[in-house]
C-alpha cells in the first residue's frame, strides 16, 4: 500500500491503530483519492490482524465536510440521460457504500472521535463505527437534502438503528444540524468532551482497554452484536450458540482471570492474518 495522502496511519504498543484524516485545509472532504486510500487502509487492517482496535480522528476545525462537491462535476460522471447511465449510478454507489461497510465489518472495533462538523458523507462514515465520541462544538448534518439529493452511502440505513426514527426524519428532511448535546441525549455519541484533546485521549484509552481483551472474544462480540441488530432475538440466540461453540477458549478464560488476580496485562493470541485466495493462485 502506498503512503496515504488523505490520512495518517499509526499504531501504538497497545495494539491500537490510529487513522487520522489530515487534510484540514480542505475540511477533510471526500474525493476519489479519499475513498481509494480509506478502502486500502481498512483492507490492510482487516487482513493483517495485528491491530485490536481502531480509532478514527481528524484534524482542523471540522471532522469532515463530507463529499467534495467538485467530484461530481469532474472526476465522476453521473449520467441521468439513459437507462445505462442510471444503472452505472447504482453500481458506482454500491462501490462507495462497500468502503464504509468495511468499517462496520472490520474484524476489530472502530471508535470515531468527532470535532466540529460531521457533515454529509461524514455521517455515513461515523454511523458505520462502533463507538462515537464528540466535542461540545460537534454537530451532525445530513447535508445531502440541502444540495437536492438523497443521502445514499449509509446514513439513512444505519442512523435509524442508532437514534429515534422521528429524529432521523427531521434531520433527513430539513438538513438541520444535530448538536453534540442532543446527539448525546439520543445515544448517537457515547460521551461529549470540552476539548478535542480530551476527546482523543478518551478514545485512545477506550481502544487500549478493548485491545487488552482476547482478540477472538472481541471479534465474536462484534459479530454477535452486529447480527442481533438486524435479526430477531430467537435467531440471534441461535447464532450465538454456533458462534460460542466455534470460538470458546478455556485458555483465554483462565488467562483473563489470572491477569485480573495478578493485576497484569493478559497475554492473548492475535487474530490470524488473512490471505486472499486469489493471491494464492
Phi and psi restraints in degrees (value plus and minus 20) as a CYANA .aco file:
   2 UNK   PHI     -90.0   -50.0
   2 UNK   PSI     138.0   178.0
   3 UNK   PHI     -83.5   -43.5
   3 UNK   PSI     104.0   144.0
   4 UNK   PHI     -84.9   -44.9
   4 UNK   PSI     130.1   170.1
   5 UNK   PHI    -124.1   -84.1
   5 UNK   PSI     -42.5    -2.5
   6 UNK   PHI    -116.0   -76.0
   6 UNK   PSI     -30.0    10.0
   7 UNK   PHI    -158.9  -118.9
   7 UNK   PSI     140.3   180.3
   8 UNK   PHI    -143.9  -103.9
   8 UNK   PSI     104.6   144.6
   9 UNK   PHI    -133.2   -93.2
   9 UNK   PSI     105.7   145.7
  10 UNK   PHI    -154.1  -114.1
  10 UNK   PSI     148.5   188.5
  11 UNK   PHI    -157.8  -117.8
  11 UNK   PSI     136.9   176.9
  12 UNK   PHI    -131.9   -91.9
  12 UNK   PSI     148.2   188.2
  13 UNK   PHI     -89.0   -49.0
  13 UNK   PSI     -30.2     9.8
  14 UNK   PHI    -113.4   -73.4
  14 UNK   PSI      -4.5    35.5
  15 UNK   PHI      47.3    87.3
  15 UNK   PSI       9.0    49.0
  16 UNK   PHI    -124.5   -84.5
  16 UNK   PSI     108.0   148.0
  17 UNK   PHI    -114.2   -74.2
  17 UNK   PSI     121.8   161.8
  18 UNK   PHI    -148.4  -108.4
  18 UNK   PSI      93.6   133.6
  19 UNK   PHI    -127.3   -87.3
  19 UNK   PSI     102.4   142.4
  20 UNK   PHI    -136.8   -96.8
  20 UNK   PSI     104.6   144.6
  21 UNK   PHI     -91.7   -51.7
  21 UNK   PSI     102.3   142.3
  22 UNK   PHI    -148.3  -108.3
  22 UNK   PSI      24.1    64.1
  23 UNK   PHI    -143.0  -103.0
  23 UNK   PSI      42.2    82.2
  24 UNK   PHI     -83.3   -43.3
  24 UNK   PSI     -48.5    -8.5
  25 UNK   PHI     -84.4   -44.4
  25 UNK   PSI     -42.6    -2.6
  26 UNK   PHI    -129.2   -89.2
  26 UNK   PSI      -2.6    37.4
  27 UNK   PHI      33.8    73.8
  27 UNK   PSI      11.8    51.8
  28 UNK   PHI      32.5    72.5
  28 UNK   PSI      20.6    60.6
  29 UNK   PHI     -90.2   -50.2
  29 UNK   PSI     141.9   181.9
  30 UNK   PHI    -126.8   -86.8
  30 UNK   PSI      93.4   133.4
  31 UNK   PHI    -141.4  -101.4
  31 UNK   PSI     158.5   198.5
  32 UNK   PHI     -73.5   -33.5
  32 UNK   PSI     -58.1   -18.1
  33 UNK   PHI     -83.9   -43.9
  33 UNK   PSI     -59.5   -19.5
  34 UNK   PHI     -75.2   -35.2
  34 UNK   PSI     -69.8   -29.8
  35 UNK   PHI     -84.0   -44.0
  35 UNK   PSI     -63.4   -23.4
  36 UNK   PHI     -84.1   -44.1
  36 UNK   PSI     -65.9   -25.9
  37 UNK   PHI     -88.0   -48.0
  37 UNK   PSI     -59.8   -19.8
  38 UNK   PHI     -82.3   -42.3
  38 UNK   PSI     -63.6   -23.6
  39 UNK   PHI     -80.3   -40.3
  39 UNK   PSI     -62.1   -22.1
  40 UNK   PHI     -86.2   -46.2
  40 UNK   PSI     -62.7   -22.7
  41 UNK   PHI     -84.0   -44.0
  41 UNK   PSI     -66.1   -26.1
  42 UNK   PHI     -84.4   -44.4
  42 UNK   PSI     -59.5   -19.5
  43 UNK   PHI     -82.6   -42.6
  43 UNK   PSI     -62.2   -22.2
  44 UNK   PHI     -81.4   -41.4
  44 UNK   PSI     -68.7   -28.7
  45 UNK   PHI     -82.8   -42.8
  45 UNK   PSI     -58.6   -18.6
  46 UNK   PHI     -86.5   -46.5
  46 UNK   PSI     -62.3   -22.3
  47 UNK   PHI    -102.1   -62.1
  47 UNK   PSI     -53.2   -13.2
  48 UNK   PHI     -89.0   -49.0
  48 UNK   PSI     -62.6   -22.6
  49 UNK   PHI      57.9    97.9
  49 UNK   PSI     -12.1    27.9
  50 UNK   PHI    -106.2   -66.2
  50 UNK   PSI     -57.7   -17.7
  51 UNK   PHI     -95.4   -55.4
  51 UNK   PSI     123.9   163.9
  52 UNK   PHI    -131.9   -91.9
  52 UNK   PSI     -28.8    11.2
  53 UNK   PHI    -179.8  -139.8
  53 UNK   PSI     133.5   173.5
  54 UNK   PHI    -147.3  -107.3
  54 UNK   PSI     109.6   149.6
  55 UNK   PHI    -127.4   -87.4
  55 UNK   PSI     109.4   149.4
  56 UNK   PHI    -131.8   -91.8
  56 UNK   PSI      98.9   138.9
  57 UNK   PHI    -148.9  -108.9
  57 UNK   PSI    -194.2  -154.2
  58 UNK   PHI    -163.9  -123.9
  58 UNK   PSI     158.2   198.2
  59 UNK   PHI    -146.9  -106.9
  59 UNK   PSI     137.1   177.1
  60 UNK   PHI      65.5   105.5
  60 UNK   PSI    -185.5  -145.5
  61 UNK   PHI     -92.7   -52.7
  61 UNK   PSI     -54.2   -14.2
  62 UNK   PHI    -142.0  -102.0
  62 UNK   PSI     126.1   166.1
  63 UNK   PHI     -79.4   -39.4
  63 UNK   PSI     -76.1   -36.1
  64 UNK   PHI    -187.8  -147.8
  64 UNK   PSI     119.0   159.0
  65 UNK   PHI    -108.7   -68.7
  65 UNK   PSI      -9.6    30.4
  66 UNK   PHI      64.0   104.0
  66 UNK   PSI    -175.8  -135.8
  67 UNK   PHI     -82.2   -42.2
  67 UNK   PSI     115.2   155.2
  68 UNK   PHI     -90.4   -50.4
  68 UNK   PSI      97.7   137.7
  69 UNK   PHI     -81.8   -41.8
  69 UNK   PSI     -49.9    -9.9
  70 UNK   PHI     -88.5   -48.5
  70 UNK   PSI     -34.6     5.4
  71 UNK   PHI     -76.8   -36.8
  71 UNK   PSI     -64.0   -24.0
  72 UNK   PHI    -101.9   -61.9
  72 UNK   PSI     -26.9    13.1
  73 UNK   PHI    -123.9   -83.9
  73 UNK   PSI     -19.9    20.1
  74 UNK   PHI    -156.0  -116.0
  74 UNK   PSI    -101.5   -61.5
  75 UNK   PHI     -87.6   -47.6
  75 UNK   PSI     -52.6   -12.6
  76 UNK   PHI    -138.5   -98.5
  76 UNK   PSI     104.8   144.8
  77 UNK   PHI    -114.6   -74.6
  77 UNK   PSI     106.1   146.1
  78 UNK   PHI    -127.2   -87.2
  78 UNK   PSI      70.9   110.9
  79 UNK   PHI    -105.9   -65.9
  79 UNK   PSI      87.2   127.2
  80 UNK   PHI    -123.9   -83.9
  80 UNK   PSI      -2.2    37.8
  81 UNK   PHI    -116.9   -76.9
  81 UNK   PSI     -24.3    15.7
  82 UNK   PHI    -170.2  -130.2
  82 UNK   PSI     137.3   177.3
  83 UNK   PHI     -78.9   -38.9
  83 UNK   PSI     -57.4   -17.4
  84 UNK   PHI     -85.2   -45.2
  84 UNK   PSI     -60.5   -20.5
  85 UNK   PHI     -86.1   -46.1
  85 UNK   PSI     -61.1   -21.1
  86 UNK   PHI     -89.1   -49.1
  86 UNK   PSI     -53.7   -13.7
  87 UNK   PHI     -84.1   -44.1
  87 UNK   PSI     -56.4   -16.4
  88 UNK   PHI     -86.6   -46.6
  88 UNK   PSI     -52.4   -12.4
  89 UNK   PHI     -81.3   -41.3
  89 UNK   PSI     -64.1   -24.1
  90 UNK   PHI     -77.5   -37.5
  90 UNK   PSI     -67.6   -27.6
  91 UNK   PHI     -86.8   -46.8
  91 UNK   PSI     -57.0   -17.0
  92 UNK   PHI     -82.5   -42.5
  92 UNK   PSI     -67.0   -27.0
  93 UNK   PHI     -84.6   -44.6
  93 UNK   PSI     -57.7   -17.7
  94 UNK   PHI     -78.8   -38.8
  94 UNK   PSI     -60.3   -20.3
  95 UNK   PHI     -86.9   -46.9
  95 UNK   PSI     -62.6   -22.6
  96 UNK   PHI     -86.7   -46.7
  96 UNK   PSI     -62.8   -22.8
  97 UNK   PHI     -78.7   -38.7
  97 UNK   PSI     -56.6   -16.6
  98 UNK   PHI     -83.0   -43.0
  98 UNK   PSI     -50.9   -10.9
  99 UNK   PHI     -86.6   -46.6
  99 UNK   PSI     -67.2   -27.2
 100 UNK   PHI     -90.3   -50.3
 100 UNK   PSI     -49.5    -9.5
 101 UNK   PHI     -83.9   -43.9
 101 UNK   PSI     -47.3    -7.3
 102 UNK   PHI     -82.7   -42.7
 102 UNK   PSI     -50.6   -10.6
 103 UNK   PHI     -83.4   -43.4
 103 UNK   PSI     -66.2   -26.2
 104 UNK   PHI     -86.9   -46.9
 104 UNK   PSI     -56.6   -16.6
 105 UNK   PHI    -111.1   -71.1
 105 UNK   PSI     -23.5    16.5
 106 UNK   PHI     -73.4   -33.4
 106 UNK   PSI     124.6   164.6
 107 UNK   PHI     -90.0   -50.0
 107 UNK   PSI     -28.0    12.0
 108 UNK   PHI    -144.3  -104.3
 108 UNK   PSI     135.6   175.6
 109 UNK   PHI     -84.4   -44.4
 109 UNK   PSI     128.8   168.8
 110 UNK   PHI    -141.9  -101.9
 110 UNK   PSI     109.8   149.8
 111 UNK   PHI    -136.5   -96.5
 111 UNK   PSI     107.3   147.3
 112 UNK   PHI    -123.3   -83.3
 112 UNK   PSI     113.1   153.1
 113 UNK   PHI    -130.6   -90.6
 113 UNK   PSI      93.0   133.0
 114 UNK   PHI    -137.4   -97.4
 114 UNK   PSI      99.5   139.5
 115 UNK   PHI    -137.1   -97.1
 115 UNK   PSI     128.5   168.5
 116 UNK   PHI      42.1    82.1
 116 UNK   PSI    -161.7  -121.7
 117 UNK   PHI     -98.5   -58.5
 117 UNK   PSI     112.9   152.9
 118 UNK   PHI    -140.5  -100.5
 118 UNK   PSI      77.2   117.2
 119 UNK   PHI    -142.1  -102.1
 119 UNK   PSI     118.6   158.6
 120 UNK   PHI      36.7    76.7
 120 UNK   PSI    -138.5   -98.5
 121 UNK   PHI     -78.5   -38.5
 121 UNK   PSI     -43.8    -3.8
 122 UNK   PHI     -86.9   -46.9
 122 UNK   PSI     -52.3   -12.3
 123 UNK   PHI     -87.6   -47.6
 123 UNK   PSI     -61.6   -21.6
 124 UNK   PHI     -73.1   -33.1
 124 UNK   PSI     -62.7   -22.7
 125 UNK   PHI     -88.7   -48.7
 125 UNK   PSI     -71.5   -31.5
 126 UNK   PHI     -94.1   -54.1
 126 UNK   PSI     -44.1    -4.1
 127 UNK   PHI     -91.3   -51.3
 127 UNK   PSI     -34.3     5.7
 128 UNK   PHI    -104.6   -64.6
 128 UNK   PSI     -28.3    11.7
 129 UNK   PHI    -102.3   -62.3
 129 UNK   PSI     149.7   189.7
 130 UNK   PHI    -105.7   -65.7
 130 UNK   PSI     -60.1   -20.1
 131 UNK   PHI    -156.6  -116.6
 131 UNK   PSI     121.1   161.1
 132 UNK   PHI    -150.1  -110.1
 132 UNK   PSI     106.9   146.9
 133 UNK   PHI    -131.0   -91.0
 133 UNK   PSI     132.0   172.0
 134 UNK   PHI    -162.9  -122.9
 134 UNK   PSI     136.7   176.7
 135 UNK   PHI    -106.3   -66.3
 135 UNK   PSI     143.2   183.2
 136 UNK   PHI     -82.6   -42.6
 136 UNK   PSI     -46.7    -6.7
 137 UNK   PHI    -112.1   -72.1
 137 UNK   PSI     -14.9    25.1
 138 UNK   PHI     -91.6   -51.6
 138 UNK   PSI     132.4   172.4
 139 UNK   PHI    -169.5  -129.5
 139 UNK   PSI     137.4   177.4
 140 UNK   PHI    -140.5  -100.5
 140 UNK   PSI     114.8   154.8
 141 UNK   PHI    -162.3  -122.3
 141 UNK   PSI     104.4   144.4
 142 UNK   PHI    -103.5   -63.5
 142 UNK   PSI      63.4   103.4
 143 UNK   PHI     -89.6   -49.6
 143 UNK   PSI     -41.8    -1.8
 144 UNK   PHI     -75.6   -35.6
 144 UNK   PSI     -59.4   -19.4
 145 UNK   PHI     -85.4   -45.4
 145 UNK   PSI     -46.6    -6.6
 146 UNK   PHI     -94.1   -54.1
 146 UNK   PSI     -35.9     4.1
 147 UNK   PHI    -135.0   -95.0
 147 UNK   PSI       1.7    41.7
 148 UNK   PHI      61.3   101.3
 148 UNK   PSI       6.3    46.3
 149 UNK   PHI    -160.9  -120.9
 149 UNK   PSI     152.5   192.5
 150 UNK   PHI    -117.1   -77.1
 150 UNK   PSI     115.3   155.3
 151 UNK   PHI     -79.5   -39.5
 151 UNK   PSI     109.7   149.7
 152 UNK   PHI    -154.2  -114.2
 152 UNK   PSI      -9.9    30.1
 153 UNK   PHI    -140.2  -100.2
 153 UNK   PSI      -1.0    39.0
 154 UNK   PHI     113.6   153.6
 154 UNK   PSI     -40.1    -0.1
 155 UNK   PHI     -78.1   -38.1
 155 UNK   PSI     -69.0   -29.0
 156 UNK   PHI     -92.2   -52.2
 156 UNK   PSI     -34.9     5.1
 157 UNK   PHI    -114.3   -74.3
 157 UNK   PSI     -54.3   -14.3
 158 UNK   PHI    -117.8   -77.8
 158 UNK   PSI     -54.3   -14.3
 159 UNK   PHI     -81.3   -41.3
 159 UNK   PSI     -57.6   -17.6
 160 UNK   PHI     -84.6   -44.6
 160 UNK   PSI     -36.1     3.9
 161 UNK   PHI    -102.3   -62.3
 161 UNK   PSI     -29.9    10.1
 162 UNK   PHI    -132.5   -92.5
 162 UNK   PSI     -52.9   -12.9
 163 UNK   PHI    -155.1  -115.1
 163 UNK   PSI     147.4   187.4
 164 UNK   PHI     -75.8   -35.8
 164 UNK   PSI     121.4   161.4
 165 UNK   PHI     -78.2   -38.2
 165 UNK   PSI     -60.6   -20.6
 166 UNK   PHI     -85.1   -45.1
 166 UNK   PSI     -52.3   -12.3
 167 UNK   PHI     -89.8   -49.8
 167 UNK   PSI     -60.0   -20.0
 168 UNK   PHI     -78.9   -38.9
 168 UNK   PSI     -65.3   -25.3
 169 UNK   PHI     -83.2   -43.2
 169 UNK   PSI     -61.5   -21.5
 170 UNK   PHI     -80.6   -40.6
 170 UNK   PSI     -66.2   -26.2
 171 UNK   PHI     -84.7   -44.7
 171 UNK   PSI     -64.3   -24.3
 172 UNK   PHI     -91.3   -51.3
 172 UNK   PSI     -52.8   -12.8
 173 UNK   PHI    -102.5   -62.5
 173 UNK   PSI     -51.3   -11.3
 174 UNK   PHI    -125.1   -85.1
 174 UNK   PSI     -44.1    -4.1
 175 UNK   PHI      53.8    93.8
 175 UNK   PSI      -5.9    34.1
 176 UNK   PHI     -87.9   -47.9
 176 UNK   PSI     136.2   176.2
 177 UNK   PHI    -103.4   -63.4
 177 UNK   PSI     118.4   158.4
 178 UNK   PHI    -122.5   -82.5
 178 UNK   PSI      87.9   127.9
 179 UNK   PHI     -91.0   -51.0
 179 UNK   PSI     141.8   181.8
 180 UNK   PHI     -76.7   -36.7
 180 UNK   PSI     -59.4   -19.4
 181 UNK   PHI     -82.2   -42.2
 181 UNK   PSI     -63.0   -23.0
 182 UNK   PHI     -90.3   -50.3
 182 UNK   PSI     -56.9   -16.9
 183 UNK   PHI     -80.8   -40.8
 183 UNK   PSI     -57.5   -17.5
 184 UNK   PHI     -87.7   -47.7
 184 UNK   PSI     -63.9   -23.9
 185 UNK   PHI     -82.9   -42.9
 185 UNK   PSI     -55.1   -15.1
 186 UNK   PHI    -102.8   -62.8
 186 UNK   PSI     -33.1     6.9
 187 UNK   PHI      73.6   113.6
 187 UNK   PSI     -11.2    28.8
 188 UNK   PHI     -89.9   -49.9
 188 UNK   PSI     -57.8   -17.8
 189 UNK   PHI    -135.0   -95.0
 189 UNK   PSI     130.9   170.9
 190 UNK   PHI    -101.8   -61.8
 190 UNK   PSI     -52.8   -12.8
 191 UNK   PHI    -180.0  -140.0
 191 UNK   PSI     131.1   171.1
 192 UNK   PHI    -137.1   -97.1
 192 UNK   PSI     119.1   159.1
 193 UNK   PHI    -143.8  -103.8
 193 UNK   PSI     134.3   174.3
 194 UNK   PHI     -91.4   -51.4
 194 UNK   PSI     -52.3   -12.3
 195 UNK   PHI    -150.8  -110.8
 195 UNK   PSI     137.6   177.6
 196 UNK   PHI     -85.4   -45.4
 196 UNK   PSI     -54.4   -14.4
 197 UNK   PHI     -84.3   -44.3
 197 UNK   PSI     -64.4   -24.4
 198 UNK   PHI     -85.5   -45.5
 198 UNK   PSI     -59.1   -19.1
 199 UNK   PHI     -82.1   -42.1
 199 UNK   PSI     -68.7   -28.7
 200 UNK   PHI     -84.2   -44.2
 200 UNK   PSI     -59.7   -19.7
 201 UNK   PHI     -80.6   -40.6
 201 UNK   PSI     -60.7   -20.7
 202 UNK   PHI     -87.4   -47.4
 202 UNK   PSI     -60.0   -20.0
 203 UNK   PHI     -83.6   -43.6
 203 UNK   PSI     -63.6   -23.6
 204 UNK   PHI     -87.6   -47.6
 204 UNK   PSI     -55.9   -15.9
 205 UNK   PHI     -85.8   -45.8
 205 UNK   PSI     -62.4   -22.4
 206 UNK   PHI     -81.4   -41.4
 206 UNK   PSI     -63.7   -23.7
 207 UNK   PHI     -82.6   -42.6
 207 UNK   PSI     -59.0   -19.0
 208 UNK   PHI     -82.3   -42.3
 208 UNK   PSI     -62.1   -22.1
 209 UNK   PHI     -83.7   -43.7
 209 UNK   PSI     -62.9   -22.9
 210 UNK   PHI     -81.2   -41.2
 210 UNK   PSI     -64.1   -24.1
 211 UNK   PHI     -87.0   -47.0
 211 UNK   PSI     -36.4     3.6
 212 UNK   PHI    -101.7   -61.7
 212 UNK   PSI     -29.1    10.9
 213 UNK   PHI    -109.6   -69.6
 213 UNK   PSI     144.5   184.5
 214 UNK   PHI     -79.3   -39.3
 214 UNK   PSI     102.5   142.5
 215 UNK   PHI     -75.9   -35.9
 215 UNK   PSI     -56.6   -16.6
 216 UNK   PHI     -90.7   -50.7
 216 UNK   PSI     -51.2   -11.2
 217 UNK   PHI     -91.2   -51.2
 217 UNK   PSI     -57.6   -17.6
 218 UNK   PHI     -85.5   -45.5
 218 UNK   PSI     -63.2   -23.2
 219 UNK   PHI     -76.0   -36.0
 219 UNK   PSI     -68.6   -28.6
 220 UNK   PHI     -84.4   -44.4
 220 UNK   PSI     -58.8   -18.8
 221 UNK   PHI     -83.3   -43.3
 221 UNK   PSI     -63.4   -23.4
 222 UNK   PHI     -83.9   -43.9
 222 UNK   PSI     -60.3   -20.3
 223 UNK   PHI     -79.8   -39.8
 223 UNK   PSI     -66.6   -26.6
 224 UNK   PHI     -87.2   -47.2
 224 UNK   PSI     -64.7   -24.7
 225 UNK   PHI     -84.8   -44.8
 225 UNK   PSI     -63.3   -23.3
 226 UNK   PHI     -84.4   -44.4
 226 UNK   PSI     -59.5   -19.5
 227 UNK   PHI     -86.9   -46.9
 227 UNK   PSI     -63.6   -23.6
 228 UNK   PHI     -83.5   -43.5
 228 UNK   PSI     -49.7    -9.7
 229 UNK   PHI     -79.0   -39.0
 229 UNK   PSI     -54.7   -14.7
 230 UNK   PHI    -132.6   -92.6
 230 UNK   PSI     -11.5    28.5
 231 UNK   PHI    -154.7  -114.7
 231 UNK   PSI     146.4   186.4
 232 UNK   PHI     -90.0   -50.0
 232 UNK   PSI     143.7   183.7
 233 UNK   PHI     -80.4   -40.4
 233 UNK   PSI     -63.4   -23.4
 234 UNK   PHI     -80.2   -40.2
 234 UNK   PSI     -68.2   -28.2
 235 UNK   PHI     -83.9   -43.9
 235 UNK   PSI     -59.0   -19.0
 236 UNK   PHI     -88.8   -48.8
 236 UNK   PSI     -56.4   -16.4
 237 UNK   PHI     -85.2   -45.2
 237 UNK   PSI     -59.8   -19.8
 238 UNK   PHI     -83.8   -43.8
 238 UNK   PSI     -64.7   -24.7
 239 UNK   PHI     -81.3   -41.3
 239 UNK   PSI     -57.0   -17.0
 240 UNK   PHI     -83.3   -43.3
 240 UNK   PSI     -59.0   -19.0
 241 UNK   PHI     -82.2   -42.2
 241 UNK   PSI     -66.0   -26.0
 242 UNK   PHI     -84.8   -44.8
 242 UNK   PSI     -61.1   -21.1
 243 UNK   PHI     -85.0   -45.0
 243 UNK   PSI     -67.2   -27.2
 244 UNK   PHI     -84.3   -44.3
 244 UNK   PSI     -58.8   -18.8
 245 UNK   PHI     -82.8   -42.8
 245 UNK   PSI     -47.6    -7.6
 246 UNK   PHI    -101.7   -61.7
 246 UNK   PSI     -51.7   -11.7
 247 UNK   PHI    -139.0   -99.0
 247 UNK   PSI     -19.4    20.6
 248 UNK   PHI     -76.4   -36.4
 248 UNK   PSI     117.6   157.6
 249 UNK   PHI    -159.2  -119.2
 249 UNK   PSI      91.2   131.2
 250 UNK   PHI     -81.2   -41.2
 250 UNK   PSI     -56.8   -16.8
 251 UNK   PHI     -83.7   -43.7
 251 UNK   PSI     -60.1   -20.1
 252 UNK   PHI     -87.6   -47.6
 252 UNK   PSI     -59.2   -19.2
 253 UNK   PHI     -84.6   -44.6
 253 UNK   PSI     -65.2   -25.2
 254 UNK   PHI     -81.4   -41.4
 254 UNK   PSI     -64.8   -24.8
 255 UNK   PHI     -85.0   -45.0
 255 UNK   PSI     -58.9   -18.9
 256 UNK   PHI     -82.4   -42.4
 256 UNK   PSI     -64.6   -24.6
 257 UNK   PHI     -87.2   -47.2
 257 UNK   PSI     -63.2   -23.2
 258 UNK   PHI     -84.8   -44.8
 258 UNK   PSI     -59.0   -19.0
 259 UNK   PHI     -83.4   -43.4
 259 UNK   PSI     -60.3   -20.3
 260 UNK   PHI     -84.2   -44.2
 260 UNK   PSI     -65.4   -25.4
 261 UNK   PHI     -83.5   -43.5
 261 UNK   PSI     -58.7   -18.7
 262 UNK   PHI    -111.4   -71.4
 262 UNK   PSI     -17.0    23.0
 263 UNK   PHI      32.2    72.2
 263 UNK   PSI      31.9    71.9
 264 UNK   PHI    -156.8  -116.8
 264 UNK   PSI     148.3   188.3
 265 UNK   PHI     -94.4   -54.4
 265 UNK   PSI     121.8   161.8
 266 UNK   PHI     -96.1   -56.1
 266 UNK   PSI     136.8   176.8
 267 UNK   PHI    -134.1   -94.1
 267 UNK   PSI      94.7   134.7
 268 UNK   PHI    -150.0  -110.0
 268 UNK   PSI     132.7   172.7
 269 UNK   PHI     -91.4   -51.4
 269 UNK   PSI     113.0   153.0
 270 UNK   PHI     -92.9   -52.9
 270 UNK   PSI     145.7   185.7
 271 UNK   PHI     -83.5   -43.5
 271 UNK   PSI     127.4   167.4
 272 UNK   PHI     -90.0   -50.0
 272 UNK   PSI     123.7   163.7
 273 UNK   PHI     -87.0   -47.0
 273 UNK   PSI     123.9   163.9
 274 UNK   PHI    -117.0   -77.0
 274 UNK   PSI     124.2   164.2
 275 UNK   PHI    -134.0   -94.0
 275 UNK   PSI     121.5   161.5
 276 UNK   PHI     -98.1   -58.1
 276 UNK   PSI     107.4   147.4
 277 UNK   PHI     -79.6   -39.6
 277 UNK   PSI     -57.2   -17.2
 278 UNK   PHI     -86.9   -46.9
 278 UNK   PSI     -51.4   -11.4
 279 UNK   PHI     -91.3   -51.3
 279 UNK   PSI     -39.8     0.2
 280 UNK   PHI    -102.1   -62.1
 280 UNK   PSI     -33.3     6.7
